Amino acid sequence: MIDLRLLREDPDRVRASQRARGEDVALVDSLLSADERRRSSSTRFDELRAEQKQLGKLIPKAQGEEKAELLKRTGELSAAVKAADAEQHEAAEEAQRLLLQLGNLVHPDAPIGGEEDFVVLEQHGAPRDFAAEGFTPKDHLELGELLGAIDVDRGAKVSGSRFYYLTGVGALLELALVNAAVAQATAAGFTPVLTPTLVKPSAMAGTGYLGQVEDDVYYLEKDDLYLVGTSEVPLAAYHMDEIIDAGKLPLRYAGFSPCYRREAGSYGKDTRGIIRVHQFDKVEMFVYTTPEDAEAEHQRLLAWEKQWLSALELPFQVIELASGDLGSSASRKFDCEAWIPTQGKYRELTSTSNTTEFQSRRLSIRLRDEKGTRPLATLNGTLCAVPRTIVAILENHQLADGSVRVPEVLRPYLGGRELLEPVTSSAK
């Protein structure tokens, strides 16, 4: 959530942020009104309680009519105190409810617009010219079937659409990717973490994943638990309700977990293969740091993502997402998109967000330094979302006979293997 003091002091900035997100601007004024009611009723409650205490001291000394009047006033005050207290709590709950609906403040450098208004910042590597090499590239699913690596038919039979099996070299490729990604993160100073994938509502709401994207989240009603769509959620909640000494910052974690997404609203999109699925594994970077260092840390996270994709020898571009495509918690977001030859376009492989103090305020995580205690900043960045990374590797490193060249960074994790070779004929 945002700082209420900032809202009071500069409501126009918050209105501009809501407008940039395409969200309800009137919410700002409703929140200001609720906050004013909360503060005025709180003041009224304090005044009445003070008078009540004062009368309590006078009554034992009073006699006759004076005492009767004081007792009458005490009864009136008691009712007024209860009413003021109720009004105070009601206004506070309303202000909190509205505050949780506000998105984070959009960074002033973020482009304004919707999903298609991203800005391309840089490109790395060049897409292969398959025509010049004399063959038409196969898509990842055809390659996966040739290699005995991907089985979507049995995934659908067992679990339904958008599920899959990774088999043989497909399973080995996932393990290689995860181990190589964790090795890079560990070398960069991240602490590896295996996280829970079921979390309480407080953790899911605290990271900003309820409300705007609630339809995309799996919920277990009997247990009142949510399946996470990213290990960002349990990593953000790891230090919930804690105060962290500033000298320990930054704290950097690399979480590995299965991730679950309902893919609500994606009917008809990416129905072939494993680009858009309900369950996948991911290595996620997560950082706690000071608000003053958050922007620099955001650039570091982006640099680690670029290092990873470069090590995989993939052609990719870096984009900055527009304000209407940030999600509620991000102030600024960069995506790295790899070239997918059979689609003829770049597709998202990694994403990194600066959520500033938004999540730490909701999760009650603070730092302690010479200034006292205050909210810290949190940031997140995908290092390896496995299925899409497998898609990019298979399609970009394929050879004419259906085999796939293994990027050098992965070879130590595949027993030195340089090629993934077909186990079935590629003849059509």
Backbone torsions as a table, in degrees:
resi	resn	phi	psi	omega
1	MET	NA	162.2	-179.8
2	ILE	-88.9	169.4	-179.4
3	ASP	-78.2	122.9	-179.8
4	LEU	-61.9	-31.2	178.9
5	ARG	-64.4	-38.8	177.8
6	LEU	-64.2	-39.7	178.4
7	LEU	-60.4	-43.2	-179.7
8	ARG	-67.7	-39.9	-174.8
9	GLU	-79.9	-31.1	-175.5
10	ASP	-142.0	64.5	-177.9
11	PRO	-62.8	-27.9	-179.8
12	ASP	-64.2	-33.6	178.1
13	ARG	-65.7	-39.8	179.3
14	VAL	-69.9	-39.7	176.5
15	ARG	-61.0	-42.7	179.9
16	ALA	-63.0	-38.1	179.1
17	SER	-66.2	-44.6	177.5
18	GLN	-60.9	-41.9	179.2
19	ARG	-63.1	-41.8	-179.9
20	ALA	-64.8	-32.5	178.6
21	ARG	-78.6	-13.5	-173.9
22	GLY	78.2	22.6	-178.5
23	GLU	-101.7	173.0	-175.1
24	ASP	-68.2	113.8	179.3
25	VAL	-73.9	-30.9	-178.9
26	ALA	-62.0	-21.0	178.8
27	LEU	-59.3	-33.3	-179.4
28	VAL	-62.1	-46.5	-178.7
29	ASP	-70.4	-35.0	176.2
30	SER	-63.2	-40.0	179.1
31	LEU	-68.3	-42.4	177.5
32	LEU	-59.3	-41.6	179.6
33	SER	-64.8	-45.1	179.2
34	ALA	-64.5	-38.4	179.2
35	ASP	-66.4	-38.5	178.1
36	GLU	-66.2	-40.7	176.9
37	ARG	-62.8	-40.4	179.3
38	ARG	-62.1	-46.1	-177.8
39	ARG	-69.2	-41.0	-178.9
40	SER	-69.3	-39.7	178.2
41	SER	-68.7	-31.7	176.5
42	SER	-66.7	-42.0	177.5
43	THR	-63.6	-43.7	179.3
44	ARG	-61.5	-42.0	178.7
45	PHE	-61.4	-45.6	-179.5
46	ASP	-62.5	-40.1	-179.7
47	GLU	-65.2	-44.2	-179.2
48	LEU	-66.2	-39.6	179.1
49	ARG	-65.2	-38.1	178.9
50	ALA	-64.0	-42.0	178.4
51	GLU	-65.8	-38.0	179.5
52	GLN	-61.8	-42.8	179.3
53	LYS	-66.6	-38.3	179.7
54	GLN	-63.8	-43.1	178.5
55	LEU	-64.1	-35.3	178.9
56	GLY	-59.5	-29.8	178.8
57	LYS	-80.8	-28.4	-175.7
58	LEU	-82.6	-33.7	-172.8
59	ILE	-58.1	-44.6	-178.3
60	PRO	-61.3	-23.3	-177.6
61	LYS	-92.5	-15.1	-175.2
62	ALA	-86.8	159.1	179.0
63	GLN	-140.7	161.4	172.3
64	GLY	59.4	-136.4	-176.2
65	GLU	-62.6	-36.6	-179.6
66	GLU	-60.6	-41.9	-179.2
67	LYS	-67.8	-38.5	178.8
68	ALA	-62.2	-42.2	178.5
69	GLU	-63.8	-41.4	-179.9
70	LEU	-65.5	-39.5	178.6
71	LEU	-66.5	-38.3	177.1
72	LYS	-62.7	-45.3	179.9
73	ARG	-64.9	-34.5	178.3
74	THR	-61.9	-40.3	178.5
75	GLY	-64.7	-42.1	178.5
76	GLU	-64.0	-41.8	-179.7
77	LEU	-64.3	-39.6	-179.5
78	SER	-59.4	-43.7	179.0
79	ALA	-66.6	-40.0	-178.8
80	ALA	-67.7	-38.2	178.4
81	VAL	-63.5	-44.6	178.3
82	LYS	-61.2	-41.7	180.0
83	ALA	-65.6	-42.9	179.6
84	ALA	-66.1	-38.1	178.7
85	ASP	-64.9	-42.7	178.6
86	ALA	-64.2	-42.5	179.3
87	GLU	-64.2	-38.9	179.1
88	GLN	-61.9	-45.8	-179.3
89	HIS	-67.9	-39.8	-180.0
90	GLU	-64.0	-44.5	179.9
91	ALA	-67.2	-37.9	179.1
92	ALA	-64.7	-43.1	178.4
93	GLU	-64.0	-40.3	178.7
94	GLU	-65.4	-42.7	178.7
95	ALA	-63.1	-42.2	179.5
96	GLN	-65.1	-42.0	179.3
97	ARG	-60.7	-44.1	180.0
98	LEU	-70.6	-37.4	-179.5
99	LEU	-62.4	-37.5	-179.7
100	LEU	-70.6	-14.5	178.1
101	GLN	-86.4	-16.8	-179.1
102	LEU	-77.2	133.9	173.7
103	GLY	-75.6	167.4	176.6
104	ASN	-64.0	158.6	178.4
105	LEU	-71.3	127.5	179.8
106	VAL	-68.0	134.4	178.7
107	HIS	-61.7	139.5	-177.3
108	PRO	-61.2	-22.4	180.0
109	ASP	-91.0	-5.1	179.9
110	ALA	-69.9	136.5	177.3
111	PRO	-64.2	147.5	-179.8
112	ILE	-93.8	135.1	177.9
113	GLY	145.5	-165.6	-176.9
114	GLY	-104.9	-157.3	-172.3
115	GLU	-59.1	-33.5	-176.3
116	GLU	-91.0	2.4	-175.0
117	ASP	-101.2	24.6	176.5
118	PHE	-66.5	162.5	178.6
119	VAL	-118.0	128.0	176.3
120	VAL	-79.2	121.3	-176.4
121	LEU	-94.5	-37.4	-177.9
122	GLU	-163.9	158.6	176.2
123	GLN	-130.4	144.1	-177.9
124	HIS	-128.5	129.6	179.6
125	GLY	74.6	165.5	-179.5
126	ALA	-121.2	138.2	175.2
127	PRO	-59.0	143.3	178.8
128	ARG	-68.2	145.7	174.9
129	ASP	-95.4	89.7	-176.5
130	PHE	-66.4	-32.5	178.4
131	ALA	-61.4	-41.0	178.7
132	ALA	-66.7	-27.1	178.3
133	GLU	-83.7	-8.2	173.1
134	GLY	89.6	17.9	174.8
135	PHE	-150.5	159.8	179.1
136	THR	-93.2	127.4	-177.2
137	PRO	-67.4	143.7	174.1
138	LYS	-88.5	152.4	177.1
139	ASP	-80.3	169.2	-171.4
140	HIS	-62.7	-32.5	-178.0
141	LEU	-70.4	-42.8	177.2
142	GLU	-62.3	-43.7	177.6
143	LEU	-62.9	-43.2	-179.6
144	GLY	-61.7	-36.4	177.6
145	GLU	-71.0	-40.4	177.5
146	LEU	-61.7	-38.4	-177.1
147	LEU	-82.9	-7.4	-173.5
148	GLY	66.4	34.8	-172.3
149	ALA	-107.2	-28.5	-174.1
150	ILE	-132.3	132.6	178.1
151	ASP	-132.7	96.7	180.0
152	VAL	-87.0	-25.1	-179.1
153	ASP	-64.3	-46.9	179.3
154	ARG	-72.8	-29.2	174.1
155	GLY	-61.1	-42.8	178.6
156	ALA	-68.5	-38.3	179.6
157	LYS	-61.7	-40.4	-174.6
158	VAL	-85.2	-39.7	-170.5
159	SER	-125.1	-15.8	-178.0
160	GLY	110.4	-176.7	-177.7
161	SER	-65.8	153.4	179.5
162	ARG	68.8	21.3	169.3
163	PHE	-118.1	160.6	-173.1
164	TYR	-159.0	162.9	168.9
165	TYR	-111.0	139.5	164.3
166	LEU	-101.8	125.1	-175.5
167	THR	-128.0	156.7	175.9
168	GLY	53.8	-124.7	-178.1
169	VAL	-66.7	-20.0	175.3
170	GLY	-64.9	-45.6	177.3
171	ALA	-65.5	-41.3	179.3
172	LEU	-65.3	-35.6	179.3
173	LEU	-66.4	-40.4	175.9
174	GLU	-60.1	-48.5	-178.4
175	LEU	-61.9	-36.7	177.5
176	ALA	-65.2	-44.0	179.3
177	LEU	-61.6	-46.0	-178.4
178	VAL	-63.4	-45.6	-179.3
179	ASN	-66.2	-40.1	178.9
180	ALA	-67.1	-39.9	179.4
181	ALA	-65.7	-44.7	179.1
182	VAL	-65.1	-35.6	178.1
183	ALA	-64.1	-42.4	177.7
184	GLN	-63.5	-44.9	-179.2
185	ALA	-63.1	-42.2	179.8
186	THR	-63.0	-41.0	178.1
187	ALA	-63.6	-27.8	179.5
188	ALA	-86.3	0.2	175.9
189	GLY	100.9	9.1	178.1
190	PHE	-81.8	146.2	173.5
191	THR	-91.8	119.4	178.8
192	PRO	-66.8	140.6	-179.1
193	VAL	-140.2	131.8	168.4
194	LEU	-98.6	117.3	-168.3
195	THR	-102.8	158.5	168.9
196	PRO	-64.4	150.9	175.8
197	THR	-109.7	-3.9	171.6
198	LEU	-112.0	128.2	-176.9
199	VAL	-133.8	158.1	177.7
200	LYS	-72.3	159.0	177.6
201	PRO	-55.7	-34.0	-179.0
202	SER	-62.5	-36.4	178.5
203	ALA	-71.5	-42.7	-179.3
204	MET	-66.9	-44.0	179.0
205	ALA	-68.3	-35.7	-177.5
206	GLY	-63.5	-29.9	179.8
207	THR	-89.8	-6.0	176.6
208	GLY	92.9	17.9	-176.5
209	TYR	-98.2	6.8	170.8
210	LEU	-109.5	152.6	-176.7
211	GLY	99.8	-96.3	-173.9
212	GLN	-60.5	-39.7	-176.9
213	VAL	-117.3	23.2	-175.3
214	GLU	-61.6	-32.5	-179.0
215	ASP	-66.8	-16.1	-177.8
216	ASP	-96.0	4.5	-173.7
217	VAL	-108.9	136.9	174.7
218	TYR	-82.3	132.5	-178.1
219	TYR	-125.6	131.8	177.6
220	LEU	-100.8	96.7	-171.6
221	GLU	-62.3	-38.8	-177.5
222	LYS	-63.7	-30.5	-176.5
223	ASP	-105.0	-7.3	-175.5
224	ASP	53.5	48.4	179.3
225	LEU	-131.6	152.1	178.7
226	TYR	-112.7	141.6	169.2
227	LEU	-82.6	131.1	-174.2
228	VAL	-78.6	145.9	174.3
229	GLY	-92.7	-5.5	179.3
230	THR	-166.3	147.1	178.2
231	SER	-72.8	-2.4	170.4
232	GLU	-52.6	-37.6	-176.0
233	VAL	-64.6	-57.5	178.5
234	PRO	-67.3	-26.8	177.0
235	LEU	-71.2	-39.1	177.6
236	ALA	-66.1	-37.9	-177.8
237	ALA	-83.1	-5.4	-177.7
238	TYR	-54.9	-41.3	-179.0
239	HIS	-105.8	24.4	179.3
240	MET	-55.9	136.8	178.1
241	ASP	64.2	29.3	-179.9
242	GLU	-120.0	157.3	171.6
243	ILE	-114.5	124.4	-175.0
244	ILE	-109.8	130.6	177.7
245	ASP	-63.8	131.5	-175.5
246	ALA	-59.2	-27.2	179.9
247	GLY	-66.2	-17.1	179.2
248	LYS	-88.4	-8.6	-177.5
249	LEU	-87.0	148.7	1.6
250	PRO	-79.1	148.2	169.5
251	LEU	-101.5	121.9	-176.8
252	ARG	-119.9	126.9	-180.0
253	TYR	-122.7	141.4	172.4
254	ALA	-114.4	105.5	-175.9
255	GLY	-96.5	137.9	173.0
256	PHE	-116.2	132.3	178.2
257	SER	-163.4	157.2	163.5
258	PRO	-67.0	150.8	179.9
259	CYS	-129.8	144.4	-174.9
260	TYR	-128.9	128.0	179.4
261	ARG	-139.2	132.9	-179.0
262	ARG	-72.4	-19.7	-177.1
263	GLU	55.2	43.1	176.9
264	ALA	-62.3	136.3	178.7
265	GLY	82.9	5.1	-177.8
266	SER	-104.0	17.0	-179.2
267	TYR	-54.8	128.6	178.5
268	GLY	85.3	-6.1	-178.9
269	LYS	-99.2	130.4	174.8
270	ASP	49.8	49.5	-178.1
271	THR	-78.5	-17.1	-179.0
272	ARG	-96.1	129.5	173.7
273	GLY	83.8	-150.3	-169.4
274	ILE	-123.6	28.5	178.0
275	ILE	-75.4	-42.5	-178.1
276	ARG	-124.1	103.2	-172.7
277	VAL	-130.0	167.0	-178.0
278	HIS	-85.1	-24.0	-178.2
279	GLN	-138.6	132.9	177.7
280	PHE	-157.6	165.1	178.2
281	ASP	-104.8	150.8	-174.7
282	LYS	-152.1	144.2	168.7
283	VAL	-103.3	121.1	-174.0
284	GLU	-120.4	132.4	174.3
285	MET	-90.7	138.7	178.1
286	PHE	-141.1	137.4	-173.8
287	VAL	-132.6	135.2	166.3
288	TYR	-106.0	128.2	179.6
289	THR	-150.8	-178.5	177.8
290	THR	-77.4	149.9	176.5
291	PRO	-56.6	-32.1	-178.1
292	GLU	-67.8	-25.8	-176.4
293	ASP	-103.7	3.3	-172.3
294	ALA	-62.7	-43.3	-177.8
295	GLU	-66.8	-39.8	177.1
296	ALA	-65.1	-38.9	178.3
297	GLU	-65.8	-34.4	177.5
298	HIS	-60.7	-42.2	178.0
299	GLN	-66.9	-33.9	177.5
300	ARG	-66.8	-42.3	178.0
301	LEU	-60.7	-43.0	177.7
302	LEU	-61.8	-40.7	179.7
303	ALA	-63.5	-38.2	178.2
304	TRP	-67.7	-36.5	176.7
305	GLU	-65.3	-43.1	178.4
306	LYS	-63.8	-38.9	177.1
307	GLN	-59.6	-43.1	-178.7
308	TRP	-64.3	-49.0	-178.2
309	LEU	-67.7	-33.7	175.7
310	SER	-66.2	-39.5	178.6
311	ALA	-64.0	-30.1	177.5
312	LEU	-82.0	-0.7	176.1
313	GLU	59.8	42.1	-179.8
314	LEU	-104.4	138.2	170.4
315	PRO	-72.8	130.5	-177.4
316	PHE	-150.1	164.0	174.5
317	GLN	-128.3	154.9	177.1
318	VAL	-108.1	128.5	177.7
319	ILE	-122.8	154.3	169.5
320	GLU	-106.8	127.4	-177.3
321	LEU	-75.6	147.9	178.9
322	ALA	-78.6	163.8	-171.5
323	SER	-57.1	-35.8	-177.3
324	GLY	-79.5	-1.3	-176.8
325	ASP	-120.3	20.3	-173.5
326	LEU	-85.9	-23.5	-167.7
327	GLY	80.0	161.0	-170.1
328	SER	-67.3	-30.8	-170.6
329	SER	-90.5	-23.3	-174.2
330	ALA	-83.2	137.8	171.6
331	SER	-89.8	-32.6	-179.7
332	ARG	-153.6	145.1	-175.6
333	LYS	-146.0	135.7	174.1
334	PHE	-117.5	139.4	173.5
335	ASP	-116.0	145.3	167.2
336	CYS	-106.6	124.6	-176.9
337	GLU	-116.0	126.7	179.0
338	ALA	-91.4	149.3	177.4
339	TRP	-73.8	129.9	176.8
340	ILE	-111.8	104.3	-170.7
341	PRO	-54.4	-45.2	-174.9
342	THR	-74.8	-14.0	174.9
343	GLN	-97.9	-15.5	179.6
344	GLY	64.3	31.4	179.2
345	LYS	-157.2	167.4	177.2
346	TYR	-86.1	140.6	177.3
347	ARG	-128.8	144.6	-176.7
348	GLU	-60.2	129.5	171.8
349	LEU	-114.2	-38.8	179.1
350	THR	-134.4	159.3	178.2
351	SER	-148.2	141.8	176.5
352	THR	-133.8	134.2	-175.2
353	SER	-126.6	139.6	168.5
354	ASN	-98.0	111.2	-179.4
355	THR	-97.7	8.6	179.2
356	THR	45.8	-128.8	-177.1
357	GLU	-96.9	4.9	-171.9
358	PHE	-58.1	-50.8	-178.3
359	GLN	-74.4	-37.6	-176.7
360	SER	-66.0	-32.4	177.0
361	ARG	-68.2	-40.6	-179.3
362	ARG	-70.6	-32.6	-176.8
363	LEU	-97.0	0.3	179.6
364	SER	56.7	55.9	175.8
365	ILE	-114.4	124.3	-177.0
366	ARG	-129.6	160.7	171.9
367	LEU	-108.4	155.7	176.3
368	ARG	-120.8	122.7	175.3
369	ASP	-137.9	-164.6	-177.3
370	GLU	-64.1	-17.2	178.9
371	LYS	-87.2	-6.2	-177.0
372	GLY	110.7	-149.2	178.2
373	THR	-106.9	141.6	-179.7
374	ARG	-159.5	162.0	179.6
375	PRO	-63.0	145.4	175.1
376	LEU	-100.1	-177.2	179.3
377	ALA	-109.4	146.1	175.1
378	THR	-123.9	147.1	177.9
379	LEU	-139.7	155.2	178.0
380	ASN	-139.0	155.6	178.3
381	GLY	-158.4	127.4	174.8
382	THR	-65.6	133.5	169.3
383	LEU	-100.4	-47.5	178.7
384	CYS	-148.3	107.0	167.7
385	ALA	-89.3	109.2	-162.7
386	VAL	-59.2	-53.8	-173.4
387	PRO	-59.1	-47.1	-178.9
388	ARG	-66.1	-32.2	177.5
389	THR	-68.3	-39.1	175.4
390	ILE	-62.4	-41.9	176.8
391	VAL	-55.5	-49.4	-176.6
392	ALA	-65.3	-41.0	-179.7
393	ILE	-65.4	-48.7	-178.5
394	LEU	-59.6	-46.7	-174.9
395	GLU	-73.8	-37.8	-176.3
396	ASN	-80.4	-26.6	-175.1
397	HIS	-109.5	15.9	-179.7
398	GLN	-73.7	153.9	175.2
399	LEU	-115.5	168.7	-172.7
400	ALA	-60.2	-30.5	-176.8
401	ASP	-86.8	5.7	179.2
402	GLY	92.5	-4.2	174.5
403	SER	-78.9	166.2	-177.1
404	VAL	-132.3	128.8	177.9
405	ARG	-75.0	134.9	179.8
406	VAL	-88.1	124.3	175.2
407	PRO	-56.5	144.5	-174.6
408	GLU	-57.0	-35.7	-176.4
409	VAL	-63.1	-24.3	-177.6
410	LEU	-93.4	-15.7	-173.0
411	ARG	-60.5	-39.6	178.2
412	PRO	-61.4	-24.9	-178.7
413	TYR	-92.6	0.5	177.3
414	LEU	-123.3	30.1	177.4
415	GLY	65.2	27.2	179.2
416	GLY	82.7	4.0	-177.4
417	ARG	-62.0	132.4	-179.8
418	GLU	-100.2	-24.0	-179.1
419	LEU	-131.6	143.7	165.8
420	LEU	-100.0	121.8	-171.1
421	GLU	-112.0	146.4	-179.0
422	PRO	-58.7	144.1	174.5
423	VAL	-106.8	-6.0	175.7
424	THR	-130.0	162.1	-179.7
425	SER	-70.2	142.7	178.7
426	SER	-90.4	3.1	-177.8
427	ALA	-67.9	138.3	179.2
428	LYS	-112.2	NA	NA
